[in-house]
Amino acid sequence: MDPAYSDQQWFEQFVKGNEQGLAWVFDRHSKSLIAYVCKIVGDTDEAEDIVMDMFIKLWKVRSSVDGLEHLRPMLFVMCRNKAFSALRTRAILSAAEKEWLLQQETADNNVDARMMKYYVLDELARIAATMPEMRARVYDDFHRKGYSIEAIADKYGIKVQTVRNHLAQAVAQLRGKMLRKDLLISLLLLISELFRKN
C-alpha cells in the first residue's frame, strides 16, 4: 500500500474495486470490529468469522457506502446485525438440538421399554407353560386375551374367587421364577398394568 495515500484516497480506491483499498479498510478496522463482535457473541473465533463474512458482504456493496465518514459506522452496524443474527441462529439451533435430543431420548426409552416388555412377556409365556392346566388357562385368558375375571369365571363355570386364586397362584409362581432372573420389577409393573385394565 502506498503510504502517500490519504484515508480519502484509500477509501476511493476501495469504492472503485481496488483490492488494496479493501486491504486498507480491513487493516484499519478489523481489530476493533472483532473486539466489538466478541463482546456480543462471547467467542473470538466466531467473532473473527462474523467480521470476515461482513467484509465479504461489504465488498459486494462497496458502492453504496456514502462517504468516508460513514464507513466506520456502517461497518459496526453490519457487524452488529450479523452478530445478533448469529445469536438468534445459535438459540434456534440450541432449541432444535434440545428438542431433537429429547425426542431421541424419549424414542430410545420407548424402544428400551418395548424391548424389555417383549422379553418379559416371552419369559412369562415360558413359565406359564409349566403351570397346571387350569391355572395356565386362567392366566392366559386374563393376561394374553384380556378377559375380565368375571368373564373367565363364566367361561369355566367357576367362582370369581376361584379365578382370583388361580391368578394369585400364577403370580406367585411367576414371581419366584422372575426373581431368579432379576426381572421381578418389570413383572410387577406389567402385572399392575394388567390389573388396572380390569
N, C-alpha and C positions, 0 to 999 in steps of 0.2 A: 504494500500500500504506500502511496506517495504521501510522505509526511507534510508536504507543502499544501495538500488539500485541506480546505476548511471543512467544518462539520456540514455546512450547507452544500458544499460541492460533493462531499461524500453522499449526502442524502440524495442529491440529484442523480448521482451515478446509480445509486440503489434503485430509484424510481424508474430509471431508464432500462434497468435489467442487467446492470453490470454486477457480476458475482462478487467482485471485490467490494462493491458498495454493500452487498448483503453481509460480507465478512466484517465490514466496519460496524454495521448495526449489531451483529452478533457479539463482537468483541466489546462493544461499548455497553451493552445492556444485559447480556446473558447471565452474568453472575448475580446481579441484583434481582433479575426475574426468577432465577432458580431459588434464591433465598426466600423470595416473596411467596412463590408457589409451595415451597416446602412447609411454610408456616400453615398453609391451608390443608395440604394433604398429609403432612406429617411424615413424609418419606422422601429422601434426597433423590434416590434413583427414579422414583415416579415423577418427582418434580422435574428432573432433567428430561425425561421422556415427554412430559407435557410441554415444556418450553421448546423442545425440538419440533414437536408437532405444530406448535404455534408458529415457529419460524417458517415451516413449510407452507402453512396457510398464508402467512404474511407475504411470502414471495409471490404467491398467486394473486394477491390483491394489492400489491405494492402501489399500483397506480391510483388506488383510492385514498392513500394517505395524504391528507390535506395540509401539507407543510411540515417542516422540520419540528416546529413547536408542538405539533400534535402527535409526533411519532411515539415518544415515550409514554404518554397517557394511553395511547392506543395499544401499545404492547402490553401494558399492565392490565387493561380491560380484557384483552384477548386471552391473556394467561389466566386471569381470574375466572373468566367464563369456562375455560377448558378445565380448570381445577375443580370448579363446582360440578361440572358435568361428570368428571371422573369420580367425585364423591358420590353423586347420585347413582352412577353405574355400579360403583362398589357396593352401595347399600342395596341396590336391586339384586345384584349377584349374590350378595350375602344372604338376603332373604330367600332367594331362589335356591341357593345351596342348602340353607337350613331346611327349607320345605322338602327338597329332594332327599336329604339325609333322613328327615323324619319319615318320609314315605318309604324309603329303603329299609329303615329300621323297623317300621311297622310291618312292611311286607315280609322282612326276614323273620320277625317274631311270629307272624301268622303262619309262615311256612314251617318254622320250627314247631309251633303248636300243633299244626295239622299232622306233621310227621310223627310227633310224639303220640298224638291221639290215635293215628292209624296203627302205630306199633303196639300201643296198649290194647287196642281193640283186637289185634291179631293174637296177642298173648291171652286175652280173655277168652277168645274162641277156643284156643288150645286147651285152656284149663276147663272150660265148660264141657268139653268133650269127655272129660274124665268123671263128670258128675253122675249121680244116679239119674235114671231116665226121666222121671217126673220133675225133679229139680232142674235138670237141664232144659226140659221143655218150657217150664215156667220162666226160667231165666231168659231163654231165647225169645219167648213171646214178649216179655217185658222190655228186654234190652234191645234186641235187634228189630223186632217187628213193631215195637212201640205200643203194645196193648196196655190198657189200664189194668189195675189189679182186679177190678170188678169184672172186666171182660174176660180175664183169664179164669177167674172163678166160675163164670157162666160156661166157658168153653169146656172145662173139665168136670163140671158138676161138683166142685169142691167149695168149701167155705173161703171167704175172703181172708180170714185169719190163717188158713192153711197156706194160701198163696203167699202171704206175708212171711210165714215160717219158712217156706221154700226159698224165698228171696233172701231172707236173713241168713239161712244156712249157706246159700250160694255165695253171698257177700263174704261170709266168714271164711269159706274155702278159698275164695279169690284173694282175700286179704292176706291169708297165710302164704299163698303161692307168690303173690306180687311182692310181699315184703322181702322175700328171699331174693327177688330180682331188683330190689331198690326202686320199684315203680309204685309204691303204695300211695304216695301223694297224688300222682297222676290218676290212679284208680279212684281215690276218694273224690277228687274233683269231678271225674267223669260220672261217678255214681250220684253225686249230689246234683249234677246237671240233669240226670235222668229222672230223679225223684221230684225235681222242681217242675218238670213237664207233666208229672202225674199228680 
